Amino acid sequence: MPRKSGLTVRQHEREGIAAPVPVEFSICSEHSTQLHFSPRSSAMSAHGIRGRATDISSGGMGLECRQFVPRMSEGTVRILVPDPIAVGPDGSPVLEVGFEHRVKVRRVYLTGREPTYALGLAFVNPAADIDQRVTALLKRIHAWHEPLGQSGAKGAANA
């Protein structure tokens, strides 16, 4: 019988995301009394931050952000469609949510002199269709970033 080491090991291979994909991470209500962000920081709210997705799999995803989030924190991650669907009252773009899931922070790394953190997020209680949802999301992300001149939603290249 094989022995278990107790190590946390990634169970799914992640696919990298080359182009920036906007992401929002909102702290869950259970952790909101202990974890909040300063109004003077670049956070979107006291309990939410913005960042960009770096990779994804059916087990979780990577997120780069400017705020520190402690390991084992839970919240909801939302991957946003980069093309605005409307303009808000303050003139900011309104983006559609392309993917949303409850996550737990498993890893946190400071990645540069500027405060940039790489978060490793694991999906909490993923549904049986998570593989299909992630595959559909990746197809959608590749379509968002299809180069001009290719067939599809972006149209022909300008000369």
Secondary structure, 3 states (H helix, E strand, C coil): CCCCCCCCCCCCCCEECCCCCEEEEEECCCCCCCCCCCCCCCCCECCEEEEEEEEECCCEEEEEECCCCCCCCEEEEEEECCCCCEECCCCCEECCEEEEEEEEEEEEEECCCCCCEEEEEEECCCCCCHHHHHHHHHHHHHHHCCCCCCCCCCCCCCC
